[in-house]
Amino acid sequence: MPSDPVHRTARRRARAEVVAAITDTARRQLGEVGAQALSLRAVARELGMVSSALYRYFPSRDDLLTALIVDAYDGLGAAAEQAADTAAAPRER
């Protein structure tokens, strides 16, 4: 099937877009209601998805929270690396 690799690439890209939308929405809700009140159902509802569809991307609330934590640490690490690369002296960092 010649279009199979293209189809898989399109599917991966679509999945990445949905995951990004889920994590962006969850991150915002996390800031508003806190970790204890974060709900997969509320995230799904805001995105216009049924909650069962969201579970295909994140099997549990803890998995979603873990993804948000990993994203935050990755962002912090990238910012620290960029600051170290651009600053000439430690005080400038």
N, C-alpha and C positions, 0 to 999 in steps of 0.2 A: 504494500500500500504506500504510494509515494507521499501522500498527504499526512501520514501518521505522525512523523516527527513534528510537522507544523501544528497539527492538532494538539499534540502533547505540550508544545511550547505555548500555544494559546491557552490551554487549560491551566498550565502553571502560572501564566501571567494573570489570568482571571482569579485564580486562587490567591495569589499574592495581593491583588487589589482588594479582595474581600477580607483577607486577614488584616491588611492595613486599615481598612474601614472599621473593623471590629476593634482593633487595638486603639485606634484614635478615639473612638466613641467611649470605650472602656476607660481610657486614660482620663478623659474629660469627666466622666461620671465619678471616677475614683477621687478626683479633686473636689467634686461637689459633695459626695455622700460618704466618702471614706471607704476603706477596705472592708469593713464589717458589713456595710450595706450594699456593696457592689453585687449586682445580680445579673446573671447571664440573660435572664428573661427580659430585664429592663434594657439591656444593650441590644438584644435582638429586636425588641419592640421599637426602639428608636431608629433602627436601621430598616425597619419594615420587613423583617424576617420572622419566621416562626422559630421558637427557641430550639426545636429539634434540628433545624438547619445549622444553627450556630454550634451545636454540639459536634458537628462533623469537623469543625475547625479547632475547637477547644473542648476536649472531653469533659472538663470540669471547670468550675470557677477557679480552683487552685491552679490549674494549668494556664488559665488566662492571666491570673495574677503573676505567676512565674514568668510568663512571656513579657509582661510589663516591666517586671524587675530587671530581667536580662536586657531589655531595650534601654532602660534607664542607665544601667551600668555601662553598656556599650557606648551610649551617648556621652556619659561622663568621661570614660576613657578616651574617646575621640577628642573631646574638648581639651583634656589634659595634654594629650599628645600634640595637638595643634598649638596650644599655648607654649609648650616646651620648644616646639620647632620655630615659632615666630619671635620669641623673646630672647634677647641677647643676654640679659643678666637675670638672675633669680628674682630680684625685686620687681622686674617688669612682668614676671609671670603672675 
